[in-house]
Amino acid sequence: MTFRRDDFHTAPGTLSRWYALAWVLFAAAAWTVRRLGARQAAVFVLVGSAAVAATGLLGPPRTSTDAYRYAWDGRVQAAGISPYDHAPEDPALAPLRDRWLFPKGSACHGSDRAPVRPAAEPPAPGAHPRTDPAPDHTPDTPSSTRKTSDHTRGTSGPAESQCTRLNRPAVHTIYPPVAEGYFLLVHRSAPSGSTLLPLQTGGALLSVATTAVLLAAARRRPDPRLATARAALWAWCPAVPVEAVNNAHVDALGVLLTVAGLVAVPRRRVLGGVLLGAAIAAKLLPAVTLPGALSGILAMNSKTLKAPENAGSPASPTTRLRHAAATAVRPAAAIVLPAAAVVALGYLPYVLLSRSSVLGYLTGYVAEEGYETGSTAADDKNRYALLRLLHPAPESWALPVVAAVLLVVVAWVLLRGDPGRPWRGALVVTGTAFLLMTPGYPWYALLVVGLVALDGRWEWLGLPLAGVVQYVTARAVDDGAWVGTLGYAVAGAAVMAGWAVRALRAASAPPPPGPHAEAPDDAATPGSPPGSPATRPRRRRVPR
């Protein structure tokens, strides 16, 4: 029903109510699956993941037009052209336009259409081509304010108005290289004449593949039954069929690579770094999970500083500091360097083949979203909504505060994080960034959903709900800023309540029965690397 009803342009309130009902059913199902055994739950979670994802295929995108840009970038690359060189409305790409992505005439009526310059037609026989540009075709004029001329340059008859389904047709693409490679792959694999169904199908496959990775990782956890049930927090979450499948956002690819990378990090650091680098080269946002991949690295470093020498004279402070630095640098380099190498190698072919910057519209997008100091868009888009409650007009001071808070959180993760559970530190850093910056696009929070499914701290699921409230529900009221602020405030309160409850439980829990007892999956053992005596059960010695 969510995908069959009107979209958020025509009935945002109705869409919000159906979406809320879907979340209630999801909560009930996720709670119920915890009663099943590990094998039975795995079957339910995987089959349910496919069924829930399939609902996103029931209609066209409901709340976003980004997938049309994905399809266009794939088509441009298939023609042998760098997607970073031309904006979609550039006349140089006119031969690639079709009526699906670039409608004409009466098909241009709609809230998701943007006007573009019509493709130039060959001059009529005997006509002299104009050499002076028409005033309304000036390249510096924004496409949103440019009026379509009644006559095409060099022709004597009226030209049919043309528009596009692509958002921001006057700017270059913003997507990183792995995402662009994915767009090209889907375009090459799609049947001729297909529209968005191949991209939506790709989103469904990515979401089910993420579920499979979560289930495979659950088998190696101390409590596989509980870890298997947690996979449902991704597999059945309504945000997945809405954003990953129906809207076909490439964020699903970034989540899959991030989850796989964090699962691999405790045992195979280089492989984990490679996967995290690919995730960053798919969506950039997964870069905030890198501190989580380095969880507890400073704790091991501090132990090295305090450890006495086993033999000989005690080492000097300089020697210990040098040894501690080397101890911290080696594991960090094993993750960060492969990640950086993958990002660099991903961009390299496009740098060599493109005449324009491969960053595309990235800097312009940051300013447009209100994340530049002093930007007026921050107020219009309700960015820094929670900081705005503390002091008005945070546009001039929010960025230093956000940077300082995130630096403290990252330091805590590096010092107190659990190396055996890097997803926990990644969730804390990512969730804190969301609460501070309050982004308005709910598909960004797909990353949070994937991390919650790994860690089990369900209270962080308030973030994707807050994104929906700010993006969809706020449209149903006249002044929707307070609605988005309220959504993020409730999400922040839920996180604090969850933290308090877990702290009280940990304080009142009885001590473990013995020094060799294995810590439960939910217990925090800061600074204990995987395979260390603090994280593995010891074998009892049997007398010969």
C-alpha positions as CSV (number, residue, x, y, z in Angstrom):
1,M,0.0,0.0,0.0
2,T,2.9,2.4,0.6
3,F,4.1,2.0,-3.0
4,R,0.6,2.0,-4.5
5,R,-0.6,5.2,-2.9
6,D,0.2,8.8,-4.0
7,D,3.8,10.0,-3.6
8,F,5.0,12.8,-1.4
9,H,4.4,15.5,-4.0
10,T,0.7,14.9,-3.9
11,A,-0.1,13.4,-0.5
12,P,2.9,13.4,1.9
13,G,0.6,13.0,4.9
14,T,-1.0,9.8,3.5
15,L,2.4,8.4,2.5
16,S,3.7,9.1,6.1
17,R,0.8,7.2,7.6
18,W,1.4,4.1,5.5
19,Y,5.1,4.3,6.2
20,A,4.5,4.5,9.9
21,L,2.2,1.4,9.8
22,A,5.0,-0.4,7.9
23,W,7.4,0.5,10.7
24,V,5.0,-0.8,13.4
25,L,4.7,-4.1,11.6
26,F,8.5,-4.3,11.2
27,A,9.0,-3.7,15.0
28,A,6.6,-6.5,15.8
29,A,8.2,-8.9,13.4
30,A,11.8,-8.1,14.5
31,W,10.8,-8.7,18.1
32,T,9.1,-12.0,17.3
33,V,12.0,-13.5,15.4
34,R,14.2,-13.3,18.5
35,R,12.2,-16.3,19.8
36,L,13.3,-18.6,17.1
37,G,16.4,-20.7,16.9
38,A,19.4,-19.6,14.8
39,R,18.7,-21.9,11.8
40,Q,15.0,-21.3,11.7
41,A,15.5,-17.5,12.1
42,A,18.0,-17.5,9.3
43,V,15.5,-18.9,6.9
44,F,12.8,-16.5,7.9
45,V,15.2,-13.5,7.7
46,L,16.6,-14.4,4.3
47,V,13.2,-15.3,2.7
48,G,11.6,-12.2,4.3
49,S,14.4,-10.0,3.0
50,A,13.6,-11.1,-0.6
51,A,9.9,-10.6,0.0
52,V,10.2,-7.2,1.6
53,A,12.6,-6.0,-1.1
54,A,10.3,-7.2,-3.8
55,T,7.6,-4.7,-2.7
56,G,9.9,-1.9,-3.8
57,L,9.5,-3.1,-7.4
58,L,5.7,-2.5,-7.4
59,G,5.9,1.1,-8.7
60,P,8.2,3.9,-9.9
61,P,10.3,5.9,-7.4
62,R,8.0,7.5,-4.8
63,T,10.2,10.1,-3.2
64,S,13.4,10.6,-5.2
65,T,14.5,11.2,-8.8
66,D,18.2,10.3,-8.3
67,A,17.8,6.9,-10.1
68,Y,17.1,8.8,-13.4
69,R,20.5,10.4,-13.0
70,Y,22.0,6.9,-12.5
71,A,20.5,5.7,-15.7
72,W,21.8,8.8,-17.6
73,D,25.3,8.4,-16.2
74,G,25.3,4.7,-17.3
75,R,24.1,5.7,-20.8
76,V,26.8,8.4,-21.1
77,Q,29.5,6.0,-20.2
78,A,28.3,3.4,-22.6
79,A,28.7,6.0,-25.3
80,G,32.4,6.3,-24.4
81,I,32.0,9.7,-22.7
82,S,33.2,10.6,-19.2
83,P,30.2,11.3,-16.9
84,Y,32.2,14.1,-15.3
85,D,32.7,16.1,-18.5
86,H,29.2,17.3,-19.4
87,A,26.1,18.3,-17.6
88,P,23.0,16.5,-18.8
89,E,21.6,19.6,-20.5
90,D,24.8,20.1,-22.5
91,P,23.9,20.2,-26.2
92,A,27.0,17.9,-26.8
93,L,25.0,15.0,-25.3
94,A,21.8,15.8,-27.2
95,P,22.1,12.6,-29.4
96,L,21.8,10.5,-26.2
97,R,18.4,12.0,-25.2
98,D,15.2,10.0,-25.5
99,R,11.6,10.6,-24.6
100,W,11.9,8.6,-21.4
101,L,14.5,10.8,-19.7
102,F,13.9,13.9,-21.8
103,P,10.1,14.3,-22.4
104,K,8.7,16.9,-24.7
105,G,5.5,19.0,-25.0
106,S,2.6,18.0,-22.7
107,A,4.7,15.3,-21.0
108,C,6.7,18.1,-19.3
109,H,3.9,18.9,-16.9
110,G,4.9,17.6,-13.4
111,S,6.7,18.5,-10.2
112,D,9.6,16.2,-11.1
113,R,10.4,17.8,-14.4
114,A,13.1,20.4,-15.1
115,P,13.3,22.5,-18.3
116,V,16.3,22.1,-20.6
117,R,17.6,23.5,-23.8
118,P,16.1,21.7,-26.8
119,A,18.5,19.8,-28.9
120,A,19.7,21.9,-31.9
121,E,18.1,20.9,-35.2
122,P,19.9,21.2,-38.6
123,P,19.1,24.5,-40.4
124,A,16.5,24.6,-43.1
125,P,17.8,24.5,-46.8
126,G,19.0,27.9,-47.8
127,A,18.9,29.3,-44.3
128,H,21.9,31.1,-42.8
129,P,22.9,29.8,-39.4
130,R,23.0,32.4,-36.7
131,T,26.4,33.2,-35.2
132,D,25.2,35.2,-32.2
133,P,23.9,33.3,-29.2
134,A,20.2,33.8,-28.3
135,P,19.8,35.7,-25.0
136,D,17.8,33.0,-23.4
137,H,20.4,30.3,-24.3
138,T,23.2,31.9,-22.3
139,P,25.2,29.1,-20.7
140,D,25.6,31.0,-17.4
141,T,21.8,31.2,-16.9
142,P,20.6,28.5,-14.4
143,S,18.3,25.9,-15.9
144,S,15.7,26.4,-13.3
145,T,15.1,30.0,-14.4
146,R,15.9,29.7,-18.1
147,K,12.9,30.0,-20.5
148,T,12.6,27.8,-23.5
149,S,12.8,29.7,-26.7
150,D,9.8,29.7,-29.2
151,H,12.2,29.0,-32.0
152,T,15.2,26.7,-32.2
153,R,18.4,28.4,-33.3
154,G,18.7,28.3,-37.0
155,T,15.1,27.2,-37.8
156,S,12.1,29.0,-38.8
157,G,9.4,26.8,-37.2
158,P,8.4,26.6,-33.5
159,A,10.3,24.3,-31.3
160,E,8.6,21.9,-29.0
161,S,9.4,22.5,-25.3
162,Q,11.7,19.9,-23.7
163,C,12.3,18.9,-20.1
164,T,14.0,16.2,-18.2
165,R,13.3,13.8,-15.3
166,L,16.9,14.4,-14.0
167,N,17.3,16.7,-11.1
168,R,19.9,19.4,-11.4
169,P,20.4,19.0,-15.1
170,A,22.7,22.0,-15.3
171,V,25.5,20.6,-13.1
172,H,28.0,17.8,-13.5
173,T,27.6,14.5,-11.8
174,I,28.6,14.1,-8.1
175,Y,28.9,10.3,-7.8
176,P,32.2,8.6,-7.1
177,P,33.9,6.0,-9.4
178,V,32.6,2.8,-8.0
179,A,29.1,4.1,-8.2
180,E,29.7,5.1,-11.8
181,G,31.0,1.7,-12.6
182,Y,27.8,0.2,-11.0
183,F,25.6,2.5,-13.2
184,L,27.5,1.3,-16.3
185,L,27.2,-2.3,-15.3
186,V,23.4,-2.0,-14.8
187,H,23.1,-0.2,-18.2
188,R,25.1,-2.9,-20.0
189,S,23.1,-5.7,-18.3
190,A,19.6,-4.2,-18.9
191,P,17.4,-5.2,-21.8
192,S,17.0,-2.7,-24.6
193,G,14.2,-0.2,-23.9
194,S,14.1,-0.8,-20.2
195,T,13.6,2.1,-17.8
196,L,14.3,2.1,-14.1
197,L,13.4,-1.5,-13.3
198,P,17.0,-2.8,-13.8
199,L,18.3,-0.2,-11.2
200,Q,15.5,-1.2,-8.8
201,T,16.2,-4.9,-9.3
202,G,19.9,-4.1,-8.7
203,G,18.9,-2.4,-5.4
204,A,16.9,-5.5,-4.4
205,L,19.8,-7.8,-5.1
206,L,22.2,-5.5,-3.1
207,S,19.8,-5.5,-0.1
208,V,19.4,-9.3,-0.1
209,A,23.2,-9.7,-0.5
210,T,23.7,-7.5,2.6
211,T,21.3,-9.7,4.5
212,A,23.3,-12.8,3.4
213,V,26.5,-11.1,4.7
214,L,24.9,-10.4,8.0
215,L,23.7,-14.0,8.4
216,A,27.1,-15.4,7.5
217,A,28.7,-13.2,10.1
218,A,26.2,-14.2,12.7
219,R,27.4,-17.8,12.5
220,R,30.8,-16.8,14.0
221,R,29.4,-14.7,16.8
222,P,29.3,-16.0,20.4
223,D,25.5,-15.9,20.3
224,P,24.5,-16.9,16.8
225,R,20.8,-17.0,17.6
226,L,20.7,-13.4,18.7
227,A,23.0,-12.2,16.0
228,T,20.8,-13.9,13.3
229,A,17.7,-12.2,14.7
230,R,19.5,-8.9,14.5
231,A,20.0,-9.3,10.8
232,A,16.2,-8.7,10.5
233,L,16.8,-5.1,11.6
234,W,18.2,-4.6,8.0
235,A,16.4,-7.3,6.1
236,W,12.9,-6.2,7.1
237,C,13.4,-2.5,7.8
238,P,11.0,-0.4,5.7
239,A,13.8,2.0,4.8
240,V,15.4,-0.8,2.7
241,P,12.5,-1.4,0.2
242,V,11.8,2.3,0.0
243,E,15.3,3.8,-0.5
244,A,17.4,0.9,-1.7
245,V,14.8,-0.7,-4.0
246,N,12.0,1.6,-5.0
247,N,14.2,4.7,-5.2
248,A,17.2,2.6,-6.2
249,H,19.7,4.6,-4.3
250,V,23.3,3.6,-4.7
251,D,23.7,3.9,-1.0
252,A,22.7,0.2,-0.9
253,L,26.0,-0.6,-2.6
254,G,27.9,1.4,-0.1
255,V,26.1,-0.4,2.8
256,L,26.9,-3.8,1.4
257,L,30.6,-3.0,1.1
258,T,30.8,-1.3,4.5
259,V,29.1,-4.2,6.3
260,A,31.4,-6.7,4.5
261,G,34.4,-4.6,5.3
262,L,33.7,-4.2,9.0
263,V,33.0,-8.0,9.3
264,A,36.3,-8.7,7.7
265,V,38.4,-6.2,9.7
266,P,38.9,-8.2,13.0
267,R,40.4,-11.2,11.1
268,R,41.7,-9.8,7.8
269,R,42.6,-6.1,8.1
270,V,43.8,-5.6,4.5
271,L,40.6,-7.2,3.0
272,G,38.5,-5.1,5.4
273,G,40.4,-1.9,4.3
274,V,39.9,-2.8,0.6
275,L,36.1,-3.3,1.1
276,L,35.8,-0.1,3.1
277,G,37.7,1.8,0.4
278,A,35.3,0.5,-2.2
279,A,32.4,1.6,-0.1
280,I,33.9,5.1,0.1
281,A,34.4,5.1,-3.6
282,A,30.7,4.2,-4.0
283,K,29.1,6.8,-1.8
284,L,31.7,8.8,0.2
285,L,29.6,8.7,3.4
286,P,31.0,5.4,4.6
287,A,34.3,7.3,5.3
288,V,32.8,8.1,8.7
289,T,33.0,4.3,9.6
290,L,36.8,4.3,9.3
291,P,37.4,5.2,13.0
292,G,35.2,2.3,13.9
293,A,37.5,0.0,11.9
294,L,40.3,1.3,14.1
295,S,38.5,0.7,17.4
296,G,40.7,0.3,20.4
297,I,43.9,0.9,18.6
298,L,45.0,3.5,21.2
299,A,44.0,1.2,24.0
300,M,46.5,-1.4,22.8
301,N,49.0,1.4,22.4
302,S,48.6,2.6,26.0
303,K,49.1,-1.0,27.2
304,T,52.4,-1.1,25.4
305,L,53.5,2.1,27.1
306,K,52.8,0.7,30.6
307,A,54.0,-2.8,30.1
308,P,57.2,-3.7,32.0
309,E,60.2,-5.3,30.3
310,N,60.3,-9.1,30.6
311,A,64.0,-9.3,30.6
312,G,67.0,-7.0,31.0
313,S,66.9,-3.4,32.1
314,P,63.7,-1.4,31.7
315,A,63.4,0.5,28.4
316,S,63.6,4.2,28.3
317,P,60.4,6.3,27.8
318,T,61.5,7.2,24.3
319,T,62.0,3.5,23.3
320,R,58.6,2.6,24.7
321,L,56.9,5.5,23.0
322,R,58.6,4.5,19.7
323,H,57.5,0.9,20.1
324,A,54.0,2.0,21.1
325,A,53.7,4.2,18.0
326,A,54.9,1.3,15.8
327,T,52.4,-1.0,17.4
328,A,49.6,1.4,16.6
329,V,50.7,2.4,13.2
330,R,51.0,-1.1,11.7
331,P,47.4,-2.2,12.2
332,A,46.1,1.2,11.3
333,A,48.1,1.2,8.1
334,A,46.9,-2.3,7.2
335,I,43.4,-0.8,7.0
336,V,43.8,2.8,6.0
337,L,46.3,2.3,3.2
338,P,44.4,-0.3,1.3
339,A,41.2,1.8,1.6
340,A,43.0,4.9,0.3
341,A,44.6,2.9,-2.5
342,V,41.2,1.6,-3.7
343,V,39.7,5.1,-3.7
344,A,42.7,6.4,-5.7
345,L,42.7,3.6,-8.2
346,G,39.0,4.0,-8.7
347,Y,39.3,7.6,-9.6
348,L,42.4,7.2,-11.7
349,P,40.8,6.0,-15.0
350,Y,38.3,8.9,-14.8
351,V,41.1,11.4,-14.1
352,L,42.9,10.2,-17.2
353,L,39.9,10.2,-19.4
354,S,38.1,13.3,-18.2
355,R,38.7,16.9,-19.1
356,S,36.7,18.3,-16.1
357,S,37.1,17.7,-12.4
358,V,36.1,14.3,-11.2
359,L,34.7,15.9,-8.1
360,G,31.9,17.2,-10.2
361,Y,29.2,19.1,-8.3
362,L,30.5,18.0,-4.9
363,T,31.5,21.4,-3.5
364,G,28.4,23.0,-4.9
365,Y,26.3,20.3,-3.3
366,V,27.8,21.0,0.1
367,A,27.0,24.7,-0.2
368,E,23.5,23.9,-1.5
369,E,22.8,21.7,1.4
370,G,23.8,24.4,3.9
371,Y,27.0,22.8,5.2
372,E,29.2,25.8,4.5
373,T,30.0,28.3,7.2
374,G,27.5,31.2,6.9
375,S,25.4,29.4,4.3
376,T,21.8,30.7,4.2
377,A,20.6,27.2,2.9
378,A,21.1,25.8,6.4
379,D,18.1,27.6,7.7
380,D,16.0,26.8,4.7
381,K,16.7,23.1,4.8
382,N,16.7,22.9,8.7
383,R,20.3,21.7,8.9
384,Y,21.9,21.6,12.4
385,A,18.3,21.3,13.7
386,L,19.3,20.1,17.2
387,L,22.1,22.7,17.5
388,R,19.6,25.3,16.5
389,L,17.7,24.6,19.7
390,L,20.7,25.6,21.7
391,H,21.4,28.9,19.9
392,P,19.8,30.5,16.8
393,A,21.5,30.9,13.5
394,P,24.1,28.1,13.8
395,E,25.3,28.6,10.2
396,S,28.2,30.7,11.5
397,W,29.4,28.5,14.3
398,A,28.1,25.0,13.8
399,L,31.0,23.5,11.8
400,P,33.7,24.0,14.4
401,V,31.4,22.6,17.1
402,V,30.5,19.6,15.0
403,A,34.2,19.0,14.3
404,A,35.1,19.2,18.0
405,V,32.4,16.9,19.1
406,L,33.2,14.3,16.4
407,L,36.9,14.5,17.3
408,V,36.0,13.6,20.9
409,V,33.8,10.7,19.9
410,V,36.5,9.4,17.5
411,A,39.1,9.6,20.2
412,W,36.8,7.7,22.6
413,V,36.3,5.0,19.9
414,L,40.0,4.7,19.2
415,L,40.8,4.5,22.9
416,R,37.8,2.5,24.3
417,G,36.4,0.7,21.3
418,D,36.3,-3.0,21.0
419,P,38.6,-4.3,18.1
420,G,36.5,-7.4,17.9
421,R,33.3,-5.4,17.2
422,P,34.4,-2.5,14.9
423,W,30.8,-1.9,13.8
424,R,30.0,-0.6,17.3
425,G,32.4,2.2,17.1
426,A,31.4,2.9,13.5
427,L,27.7,3.2,14.6
428,V,28.6,5.6,17.4
429,V,30.6,7.9,15.1
430,T,28.1,7.7,12.2
431,G,25.0,8.2,14.5
432,T,26.6,11.2,16.2
433,A,27.3,12.8,12.9
434,F,23.7,12.4,11.9
435,L,22.4,13.9,15.1
436,L,24.7,16.9,14.8
437,M,24.2,17.6,11.1
438,T,20.5,16.4,10.7
439,P,20.6,15.6,7.0
440,G,17.3,15.9,5.2
441,Y,17.6,12.8,2.9
442,P,16.4,9.6,4.6
443,W,18.4,7.3,2.2
444,Y,21.6,8.5,3.8
445,A,20.5,6.6,7.0
446,L,20.6,3.2,5.2
447,L,24.2,3.1,6.5
448,V,22.9,3.5,10.0
449,V,20.4,0.6,9.5
450,G,23.2,-1.7,8.3
451,L,25.3,-0.9,11.3
452,V,22.4,-1.4,13.7
453,A,21.9,-4.8,12.2
454,L,25.5,-5.7,13.0
455,D,25.5,-4.2,16.5
456,G,21.9,-4.7,17.7
457,R,21.5,-1.3,19.3
458,W,18.0,-0.7,17.8
459,E,17.5,2.7,19.4
460,W,19.6,4.2,16.6
461,L,16.8,3.3,14.1
462,G,15.2,6.5,15.1
463,L,17.6,8.3,12.7
464,P,16.1,6.9,9.5
465,L,12.7,7.6,10.9
466,A,13.8,11.2,11.6
467,G,15.0,11.6,8.1
468,V,11.6,10.5,6.8
469,V,9.8,13.0,9.1
470,Q,12.0,15.8,7.9
471,Y,11.9,14.9,4.2
472,V,8.3,13.6,3.8
473,T,6.1,14.4,6.8
474,A,7.3,18.0,7.0
475,R,5.7,18.7,3.6
476,A,2.3,18.0,4.9
477,V,2.3,21.1,7.2
478,D,2.7,24.7,6.4
479,D,5.8,25.3,8.5
480,G,7.5,21.9,8.5
481,A,10.8,22.9,10.2
482,W,9.6,22.1,13.6
483,V,8.4,18.7,12.5
484,G,11.9,17.7,11.3
485,T,13.4,19.1,14.5
486,L,11.0,17.1,16.6
487,G,11.9,14.0,14.7
488,Y,15.6,14.3,15.3
489,A,15.0,15.4,18.9
490,V,13.0,12.2,19.6
491,A,15.7,10.1,17.8
492,G,18.4,11.7,20.0
493,A,16.3,11.1,23.2
494,A,15.9,7.4,22.2
495,V,19.6,7.0,21.8
496,M,20.3,8.6,25.2
497,A,17.6,6.4,26.8
498,G,19.1,3.3,25.3
499,W,22.5,4.2,26.5
500,A,21.2,4.8,30.1
501,V,19.3,1.5,30.2
502,R,22.3,-0.4,29.0
503,A,24.5,1.3,31.6
504,L,22.2,0.5,34.4
505,R,22.0,-3.1,33.3
506,A,25.8,-3.4,33.1
507,A,26.1,-1.9,36.6
508,S,23.6,-4.3,38.2
509,A,24.7,-7.4,36.3
510,P,26.4,-10.0,38.5
511,P,30.1,-10.6,37.9
512,P,31.1,-13.5,35.5
513,P,31.4,-16.8,37.3
514,G,35.1,-17.2,36.7
515,P,38.1,-15.6,35.2
516,H,37.9,-17.9,32.2
517,A,34.2,-17.3,31.3
518,E,33.6,-16.0,27.8
519,A,32.0,-12.5,27.6
520,P,28.6,-12.5,26.0
521,D,28.1,-10.9,22.6
522,D,26.6,-7.7,24.0
523,A,29.4,-7.2,26.6
524,A,31.9,-4.6,25.9
525,T,35.6,-5.6,26.3
526,P,37.4,-2.4,25.4
527,G,41.0,-2.8,24.2
528,S,40.8,-6.6,23.8
529,P,41.9,-7.6,20.3
530,P,40.2,-10.6,18.6
531,G,41.9,-13.8,19.6
532,S,43.4,-12.4,22.8
533,P,42.8,-14.1,26.2
534,A,40.1,-11.5,27.0
535,T,38.0,-12.6,24.0
536,R,38.5,-16.3,23.6
537,P,37.6,-19.1,26.0
538,R,40.5,-20.9,27.6
539,R,40.9,-24.6,27.5
540,R,41.0,-26.5,30.7
541,R,44.2,-28.4,31.3
542,V,43.8,-32.1,31.6
543,P,46.4,-34.0,33.6
544,R,48.3,-36.6,31.7
